[in-house]
Amino acid sequence: MKTILKHLFEGQTFSKEESKQVLVDLALGKYNTSQMAAFMTAYCMRSITVDELEGFRDGMLELCLQVSLPSDQLIDLCGTGGDGKDTFNISTLSSFVVAGAGYKVSKHGNYGVSSTCGSSNVMEYLGYRFVNDQDSLNRSLDEANICFLHAPLFHPAMKTVAPIRKELGVKTFFNMLGPMVNPAKPKFQSVGVFSLELARLYAYLYQKTDKHYMIIHTLSGYDEISLTDPFKVFSNNGEALYNPEVFGGTLNAQDLTGGETIAESATIFMNVLNTECTLAQQKAVLANSAMSIKCLEEGKTLEECYAIAEDSLLGKKALDSFKKLLNSQPVTA
C-alpha cells in the first residue's frame, strides 16, 4: 500500500486492471485501517479517471454475492449521495412510486454516510429486515414489484470499509460506485450523481453497456432532480438540459430538506406515501419518478410519464407497494 499511496500522492493514475486489484485487496482486508483511510482520503482530493472508476466497479461486481433476478425487466433508482444537500429520501420514495405504477424495481441502497438518513436507515426504521436470499427477493418482486438490496449484504468490500467511511463522514469514491454495482444488474437505471464531471464519467461507461439509462445532475449540485435549478440528463439518446418548468416550476432548497434524525426522516417518508406531505415534496418525488418511468418507456412523453407517477402516488399505489414489501418478508421465529 505504501507504493500505491506514493503513486497517488505524486499525482499519478492507475490503469483499469490496477484499480480493480486494489479494490479486491481492500475487500480482502490486505491493508490496515490507516492505509485504507489514506487511500480513500486521497480520492477526496483529486478527480477519479474513467479507467479507475471502471476498475473499481469491475472489482466490486466480481466480488459481490450473485443474485438471479429478471434483470431485463428491472430498474434501479439510486443516487450517489455525497451532494451535501441532506434532502429527504427522494429516490427511495420514487422507487415505490415506480413500483406502484406496475414496474419492477431492484432498489440498491445503504446507510447514510455523508447524510443523516440513507435509504437503508429509513427502511430499517420503518420495519424492513434486510435479506439477501434468492427466494425472499423474488417474492418481494412478485408481491410488491420491488425488492431492496442492502449493499453490505452483497458486497464484502462494503463491510471492510464501512467503519472507515463512517468515521470519515464525507463522500468517497465508494459513493461514486454505489449505483454502478447493483448485484441484480438491472437493464434500466435512473442514476443521480453529485457533480457534472461524474455524470460525464458515468455516461462514458454506460455507453459501453447494454443498459437503458438516465444519469441526472441538477446544476446547483443535487444528485437528483431537485427542481431548484436546471438539471442535466445523460441518456442513450444523448445529453439534454431541462428547466424546472418542465415539471411545473421551481422549488426552494429548504422545501426539500430531510429530518434532523432518522425518526423525522421516516415521518416525512410516510407523509409522502400517505399524500400528507407538502406540495413541494410531492412535486420532487413525482419529477424523479416520471424521469425514471421515461427511462423504461422511451416512447412515452414526459407528461405521460408524470401522469403515470401521479396516479401511483395519489392513488396510494406506491403506499400499497411499500406495505406489500414489508408483508412479503419471511416470518421470524
FIBA-326124 format. One line per 3 residues: number of its first residue (from 1); for each residue x negated, y negated, z of C-alpha. Coordinates in steps of 0.05 Angstrom, whole numbers, plus 5000, padded with zeros to 4 digits. Layout:
% FIBA-326124
NUM> X Y Z; ...
//
This chain:
% FIBA-326124
1> 5000 5000 5000; 4942 4952 5012; 4925 4957 4938
4> 4997 4945 4919; 5003 4884 4964; 4937 4856 4938
7> 4964 4864 4868; 5027 4825 4887; 4990 4770 4924
10> 4947 4759 4863; 5009 4745 4822; 5005 4808 4781
13> 5064 4851 4760; 5079 4925 4757; 5100 4969 4699
16> 5166 5006 4700; 5131 5071 4718; 5091 5038 4774
19> 5153 5005 4803; 5191 5070 4802; 5135 5105 4840
22> 5131 5050 4892; 5206 5056 4904; 5202 5132 4911
25> 5144 5125 4960; 5184 5074 5001; 5243 5122 5004
28> 5199 5179 5026; 5171 5138 5083; 5099 5137 5059
31> 5088 5066 5084; 5095 5036 5154; 5147 4984 5170
34> 5099 4925 5168; 5076 4944 5099; 5147 4953 5074
37> 5167 4886 5104; 5108 4852 5070; 5126 4884 5003
40> 5199 4861 5007; 5178 4792 5030; 5133 4784 4970
43> 5193 4793 4924; 5229 4738 4962; 5174 4691 4939
46> 5167 4710 4866; 5211 4729 4807; 5221 4802 4791
49> 5207 4825 4720; 5252 4867 4675; 5203 4926 4679
52> 5201 4922 4755; 5276 4918 4763; 5285 4976 4714
55> 5233 5018 4750; 5264 5005 4819; 5333 5022 4791
58> 5308 5087 4760; 5275 5108 4825; 5339 5096 4865
61> 5382 5134 4816; 5333 5192 4813; 5334 5200 4889
64> 5408 5187 4901; 5458 5240 4921; 5492 5260 4856
67> 5567 5259 4851; 5611 5285 4796; 5668 5237 4784
70> 5704 5218 4719; 5653 5164 4703; 5683 5147 4635
73> 5747 5123 4670; 5714 5086 4728; 5698 5014 4741
76> 5657 4984 4798; 5668 4913 4823; 5606 4894 4861
79> 5565 4832 4876; 5491 4829 4893; 5504 4787 4955
82> 5448 4742 4975; 5480 4678 4949; 5483 4647 5019
85> 5555 4625 5008; 5586 4671 5061; 5652 4677 5024
88> 5707 4725 5045; 5706 4795 5015; 5729 4776 4945
91> 5700 4833 4904; 5726 4886 4953; 5796 4856 4952
94> 5793 4852 4876; 5775 4926 4875; 5842 4942 4908
97> 5879 4895 4861; 5849 4932 4802; 5864 5000 4833
100> 5935 4977 4849; 5943 4960 4775; 5930 5033 4758
103> 5856 5033 4741; 5805 5080 4772; 5754 5044 4817
106> 5689 5072 4847; 5671 5016 4895; 5597 5015 4915
109> 5586 4977 4980; 5542 4967 5040; 5538 4929 5106
112> 5524 4854 5101; 5451 4834 5106; 5450 4760 5090
115> 5524 4750 5104; 5568 4762 5165; 5612 4816 5134
118> 5596 4861 5076; 5645 4908 5043; 5625 4966 5088
121> 5634 4923 5150; 5705 4905 5134; 5725 4974 5110
124> 5696 5007 5173; 5730 4956 5218; 5797 4970 5184
127> 5792 5044 5197; 5758 5074 5137; 5708 5130 5152
130> 5651 5135 5102; 5644 5201 5066; 5601 5229 5010
133> 5632 5297 4997; 5660 5310 4928; 5729 5333 4949
136> 5744 5272 4991; 5721 5223 4937; 5763 5257 4883
139> 5823 5260 4930; 5817 5185 4942; 5814 5172 4867
142> 5875 5216 4855; 5917 5186 4911; 5894 5114 4914
145> 5859 5101 4847; 5797 5082 4887; 5740 5114 4925
148> 5690 5078 4968; 5616 5097 4963; 5578 5071 5024
151> 5507 5062 4997; 5467 5091 5056; 5503 5158 5049
154> 5480 5164 4977; 5412 5130 4976; 5355 5155 5021
157> 5316 5092 5004; 5371 5050 5037; 5364 5090 5101
160> 5289 5079 5104; 5291 5004 5092; 5357 4985 5124
163> 5328 4966 5192; 5275 4923 5158; 5327 4888 5114
166> 5369 4874 5175; 5311 4845 5213; 5290 4801 5154
169> 5362 4777 5146; 5351 4749 5076; 5363 4775 5007
172> 5310 4822 4979; 5303 4860 4914; 5349 4912 4943
175> 5406 4861 4934; 5388 4859 4861; 5391 4935 4856
178> 5457 4948 4893; 5506 4941 4835; 5459 4979 4787
181> 5454 5043 4828; 5526 5065 4838; 5517 5141 4843
184> 5583 5152 4806; 5551 5117 4745; 5616 5084 4723
187> 5624 5068 4649; 5654 5000 4666; 5624 4948 4712
190> 5641 4878 4736; 5578 4851 4770; 5568 4785 4806
193> 5496 4760 4813; 5466 4704 4854; 5425 4670 4800
196> 5427 4656 4726; 5358 4686 4719; 5381 4752 4748
199> 5444 4750 4705; 5399 4749 4643; 5356 4806 4670
202> 5418 4847 4683; 5445 4832 4613; 5380 4855 4582
205> 5380 4921 4620; 5455 4934 4610; 5447 4924 4535
208> 5404 4987 4536; 5461 5028 4566; 5529 5051 4542
211> 5565 5012 4596; 5621 4962 4585; 5601 4905 4630
214> 5617 4835 4654; 5559 4801 4690; 5584 4740 4727
217> 5550 4679 4758; 5581 4614 4780; 5532 4559 4764
220> 5532 4530 4834; 5503 4595 4860; 5560 4644 4874
223> 5555 4718 4857; 5628 4718 4835; 5680 4673 4803
226> 5688 4621 4857; 5729 4572 4815; 5690 4516 4848
229> 5649 4504 4785; 5638 4530 4714; 5616 4603 4711
232> 5578 4644 4660; 5597 4714 4637; 5550 4760 4601
235> 5584 4819 4567; 5577 4869 4510; 5603 4813 4465
238> 5551 4762 4486; 5549 4702 4532; 5605 4654 4549
241> 5615 4594 4594; 5683 4584 4627; 5712 4526 4667
244> 5755 4539 4728; 5815 4512 4688; 5818 4579 4651
247> 5846 4606 4717; 5888 4547 4737; 5839 4496 4765
250> 5782 4481 4812; 5777 4504 4885; 5738 4474 4942
253> 5680 4514 4972; 5709 4510 5042; 5771 4547 5016
256> 5730 4609 5005; 5692 4616 5070; 5695 4682 5107
259> 5705 4693 5181; 5651 4680 5231; 5660 4751 5257
262> 5677 4817 5225; 5745 4815 5260; 5760 4747 5229
265> 5738 4772 5161; 5784 4832 5168; 5842 4786 5184
268> 5830 4746 5121; 5825 4812 5082; 5892 4838 5106
271> 5925 4770 5098; 5906 4771 5024; 5932 4842 5014
274> 5997 4823 5051; 6002 4759 5009; 6000 4718 5073
277> 5936 4681 5052; 5923 4612 5025; 5936 4598 4951
280> 5861 4585 4941; 5843 4654 4969; 5895 4686 4925
283> 5870 4650 4863; 5798 4670 4875; 5816 4743 4882
286> 5862 4742 4821; 5809 4709 4778; 5757 4762 4794
289> 5808 4817 4786; 5830 4791 4719; 5759 4788 4692
292> 5748 4860 4715; 5812 4883 4680; 5788 4846 4618
295> 5725 4889 4622; 5770 4951 4620; 5819 4922 4570
298> 5778 4888 4516; 5839 4880 4471; 5879 4840 4522
301> 5874 4765 4533; 5852 4736 4599; 5923 4711 4610
304> 5950 4782 4602; 5896 4810 4649; 5913 4756 4701
307> 5987 4775 4697; 5969 4848 4710; 5927 4828 4770
310> 5981 4782 4796; 6033 4838 4791; 5987 4884 4831
313> 5973 4835 4887; 6041 4800 4893; 6078 4866 4883
316> 6039 4896 4941; 6010 4950 4896; 5940 4931 4919
319> 5962 4938 4992; 5992 5005 4975; 5926 5028 4944
322> 5889 5006 5008; 5938 5045 5052; 5933 5107 5008
325> 5857 5104 5012; 5859 5105 5088; 5911 5161 5087
328> 5870 5203 5038; 5815 5213 5089; 5805 5282 5119
331> 5835 5290 5188; 5782 5294 5242; 5787 5343 5299
//
